[in-house]
Amino acid sequence: LERSSLNVASFCVCVPSYCVLLYMGLTASKAMPEETKSLPHRFFLGVDIGGTTLSVAVVNEHGALCGPSDPEGTSSSSTANAVDEAEKHKARPVSTEALGSDHDPRSMADRVNKLAEAALKAQGKTKANIAGLGVCTPGLIDVKKGIVRTAANLKGWVEVPLCDIFAEVLALDRSTVFLENDTNAALLAEVWIGAAQGRENAVLMTLGTGIGASMMCDGRLLRGSRGQAGEIGHAILIPDGREWGTAGVKGIFESYASASAVAVRAREACANGGVKGDGAKPSSALSSMPSPECSDVFRLAQEGDELAKSIVDDVARCLAIGAINCSRFTDPDIILFAGGMAQAGEYLLQQVRQWFAHYHWNIEPIRVVIAGATLGAHAGVVGSARAAALALDACPS
């Protein structure tokens, strides 16, 4: 790939195997090479094909979202405070629309093209101003080939050659299209400009319908032989424990510690007359709810409801065990929590830290930071752009 191609309009959904292999080995948290720093005004398009939404944004080479009032993204820099940076991102526009029921990959590419052109037009830019585009999707993916192997929430997505499709539909150079897993993209974003800024050893867990995870060790995303590294939600927490999902394994981590699991456990307790696991029956407003959700459990727990507090405490214990296991496997110096349940913030994190200390070994003091991710809904587009930048930087000049 010639260096001059950085100035060619491109979407980044995949890349030739050579450049992808180099990208997969890059230290993602380090600054970009000196020769690329000298290239002025590099911009990337970040695309996030999420569970319910489709989002596109223009991102500059320092990770700032560019909006109509700040088309260069100059109000943000690579040295900005991570928390301040997150607040700036929340205020910036991202072109978003509902995912809808039409999941045909070619239709998706058409929609991305329209969103991208609208976002660029609002800033007085065209595709000629874009160095590359990265797209993230859920599910199992093949980064080297640019293929989505399977994605449960995208109907019919089995062995989808997404890079080829995007390149064809958008009339782009196939060598400038990049694909990344959505959780990996979120971690790349947090390491770039978020709560884990500059870290080389980090874990991100997403707490939602299930539990997803991404792991970075010595600056490299862990992928594994089939791209399935980090599937911590399917790690066995209790052998032959709760039945959960369709994977055919009982007692997995997400059956005890995901947002869905919180709701299920609350409904089980309500059906059992509000009796806790230890047989106690505390006075509880939660026990009288017909079908409580995870948000109800956390709201009532913070109001002092004993049954809700007991559920949150046990979920925090399970999350701490998951964090301990991640610490033993990859030795991170920070573990981040993202997703819907992580919105409980310090109320949940404080309890996770307490249980983490309880299960931590005694041969050294605790040095792992447990914190919430800061980039929220924008992590996907920012991380996709980062994946594109890294892959382009990996290509020989």
N, C-alpha and C positions, 0 to 999 in steps of 0.2 A: 504494500500500500504506500503510494507516494505521499510525502509530507504535504504536497500541494493539495491533496484531496481533502485536507482539513477545511479548505475554503469552499468546498462543494456542498450544495444543499444536500442534507442527508437525514434520514430517520435512523435511529440506532436500535434495532431490535435484534440484530445478530452481527457476526463478524466472521471472517475466515478462521479456520481452525488454528492456524499459527498464531494469529493475534489473540484469539480467545485463550489459548494456552498460556501465552505471556500474561494476559490480563488476570487469569486465574492464579498466577503466581506472584502478582504484584503485592507490595505492601500498601494496602488500601488507605491507611491512615497517614501516610507520609505525603509531604508536599509534592506537587508535580515537578517533573524534571526542569532544569534551568532553561533548556532550549524551548520548551513549550510555554514557560512563563513569559517569554519575550513576544509571543504571539498576542496582539492586542484584541481585546473584546471577543473572546471566545464565548459562544452561547450554545446551549444544548436544549433540546426538547425532551422533557421527561413525560412518560405516559404510564399511567397506573390503571390497569384493568382489574378493578376490585370486585368484591363480592356483590355489591349493589350499585356501584358507580363507575363511570369512566372519566378519568381526569387527565388533563394535559396542561403543562406549564412550560414557560421559558425560564431557564436557569443559567446564570452566568458561571464563569469558571471558578468562582469562589463559593458557590453554593447558594447564592442569593436568588430568590424569585424575582423576576422582572415584571413590573406592572406598567400600566399606561402612564402613571405619574412618575415612574422611575424606570424607564425602559432599559437602562444599563445595569440596574441592580446595584447602583453605586452607594446606596445607603447602608450596605452590608459589606463586610470584608471577612477574609478568612481568619482574621485574628479577633473577631468580635466575641464577646462573652456568649456562651452557649445559651443561657436562659434568655438574654436580650434578643439573640438571633431567633429563637423560637417564637418570641412575641412578634417580631417583625414578620415572620413567615405567616403567622395567623392572620395578619392584616392585609396580606397581599393576595391578589386575585389568582385563582386557578380555574381554568375552564373545565367545568364539570357538568355531566348530565347523567341521568339514571341509566343503569346498565340495560334495563328492559329485558324482554323475553327473546329478542332476536340475537342469538349468540353466534351467528354465522361468522367465521373469521374474516371473510372478505367484506361483509357488511361492517364489521368492527373496524377494519382498516379504513373504509370510507368515512366512518364517523370520526375516527381519529384525525384523518386528513382535514376535515371540516373544522374541528375544534382547534387544530394546530394553526390553520390559516387564519382563523378568527383571532386567536391569541397573538399571532405575529402582526396582523394588520392593526390591532389596537395599540401596538407599540411602534408602528412605523417600520416594521421589519418584514422581510420575506424569507423564504427558505434559503436564499443565497447567503443570509447572515448566520446560518446555523451550521455549526461544526459537526453535530451528530445528534441522534435521538436514541434514548434507551426506553425500553418498555418492560414493565414487570407484570407478572401474572401469578395467581395462586397455582398450586398443584405441583406435580413432578415435572421437571423440565430437563432438557439436554442443552446446556449452554453452548457447547462446542458446535452442535449442529443447528441450533436455533429452533428446536422442536419442543412443543408442549406435549409431554407424554400423556398426561391426564390431568384434568382439573374438575373437581366434583361439582363446583357451582357454575361451570360453563358447559351448557348442554351440547353433547356431541363432540366435545374436545378430547379426542383420542389420537395421538400421533399427529398433531397439527403442525405442519411446517411453517410456523408463524413468520419467521424471517423471510422466507421465500415469498409468502403471500403479501407481506407488507411492502417488500421491495417491488413486486410486480404491480400492485394496486397503486402505489404512490409514485411509481416510475423513478425509483431511487437506486443508487448503486448498491448492489447486494452486499458489498464488502463493508458497508458503513451502517449496518443494521444490527442492533444488540438486544439480547434477551436476558432477563434476570428474574429469579424467583422473588415474589413480593416481600417475604420476610427478610431475605438477604438484602434486598434493596433498602428496606427500612433500617437495617443495621449499618449499611454503607452510609446512609444519610446521617445517622446519629454519630458515627465515627468522624464524618466529614465536618459537620457544623453543629451537632447536637450535644446531647448529654455525655457522650463518650468521645468528644472531640480530641483527636490526637492519640487515642488509645490504640494499641495493637493487639490486645487480648480482651475480648468482650463477648458477652452473650446477650441476646435479646429474646425475650419470651413474649408472645402475643397471647393475651387472655381473652378469648371470645367464645364462639361456638365450640371450638376445641382449643388446643394449645399448640401453637407453632413456635419454632425457634430457629435462630441463626447463630452460628458460632464463628468467631474470628480468633485464630491462634497465630501468634507471631506475624500479625498483619495480613494473614491470608484467610479468606472464607473457607471453611471446611465443607467439602461437597461429597466426598465418598465415591465409591466405584460406580454408583448409579444415580448420583445426585441426591441421595436420600439422607445425608448426614444432617443432624439437627432435628430429626423427627421425634423430639422428646415427648410430645404428647402421647405417643404410642409406646413409650417405655413402660415396663411393668412396675407399678408401685406396690400393689398387693396381689401376689400370685393367686389366680383363680378367684379374684374379687368381683367387682361389679361388672355386669354385662354392659357393653357400650358400643354403639355404632355398628358398623357392618364389617369391620376388619377381622372379626372372628377371634379376638383375644380379650380375655377378661382381666379386670384389675388394672387397666392402663392409667397413666398419669392424668390424662384429661378427663377421665370419668370421675375424678375426685376434686380437681382443682380448676376446671374451666368455668366460665360464666354459666354455661348450660348446666354443668354439674351442680352449681350452687342452687339454681332454680329447681332441679330435680330433687335434690336433698331437702330443700324447703318443702316441696309438695309431699314428699314421703313423710316428713315429720308432721305436716298438717293432717295427712290421712291417718296418721298414727295417734291423733289426738294431741299433738304437741309434745310427745314424749321424746326426750333426747336419747342419744346413743347409750348413755349411762343409766337409762331408766328413769331419770328425773323428769318431772312435768312442771316446768316453770310457768308462771303467768306470762302470757304472750299474745300480743296483737297479731303476730305472724301466724299463729296456729289457727286463727279464725279466717284467714284469707283463702278463698277457693282455689286460686291458681297463682301463687306468688312468683315474681320474676327475680332475677339476680339483683336488680336495682332496688326492689322492695326489701330484700334481705339486708343490704348494706345501709339503706336509709333507716330501717328500724333498729339495726344494730347500733348505729350512731346515736339513736334516741334512747338506747338503754334496754331494748327488748332482749331478754335473756336467751330465748331460743335462737334468735337471729345472731346474737353475739357468739353463741356456741358454734354455729355453722361457720361464721367468718373465721373464728379462731382455728377451727380444724382445717379449713381451706388454706389459711396462712401457714399452718404446720406442713401441709402437703407441698405447698409452693416452696417452703424453705428446704424440704428434703430434695425437691427437684433442683434447687439452687446449689445445695451441697454436692449433689451428684455431678452437676455441670462443673463445679469447682474442682472436683477430683479428676474429671476426665480431661478438661482443657485448661485449667489453671487461669481463669480470667481475672482481671483486676477490677472489672465492673460487670454487674448483671443488671440489665434494664428490663422493666416490664412495660408493655404497651397493650393497646386494645381496650375494649369496652370496660372490663372489670378493673383495669388499671386506673380508670378515672376516679376510683375511690381514693387515690392519692396516698398521703401519709397515713391515713387511718389504716389502710391495708399494709403499707410498706413497713410501718413500725412493728406490726405483729410478725411480719415475715422475718424482719431482722432479729427479733427476739427468739423466734424458733430456730433461725439460722445459728445463732450463738449457742443455743441449747444442743444442737447436733454437730457443732464444729469440733474438730479434734483438738487435743490439748498440747500438740507439739509446737505450735506457733500461734501468735495472736491473730485475730481476724483482721484481714487487710483488704477484703473484697468490699467494694462499694455496691450497695443495693439501692437502686433509684428508679424513678419513672422516666420513660422516654419523653422527649420534649417537642418533637416535631409533629406529632399528631397525624391528622389526615394528609398532611403534605409530605410525609416521609417517603411515600411511594414514588412521587414524581421527582423529588430531589435525589433519592437513591438511584433511580433509573438513569437520571442525568449523570450521576457520579459513575455508574457502571459504564456508560458510554465514554466518558472522559478517560477513564482508566484503560479501557480497551483501545481507544485511539492512541493514547500515549504509549501503549505497549507495542504498537506497530513500528517496525524499523523505519527510519527516515530514508 
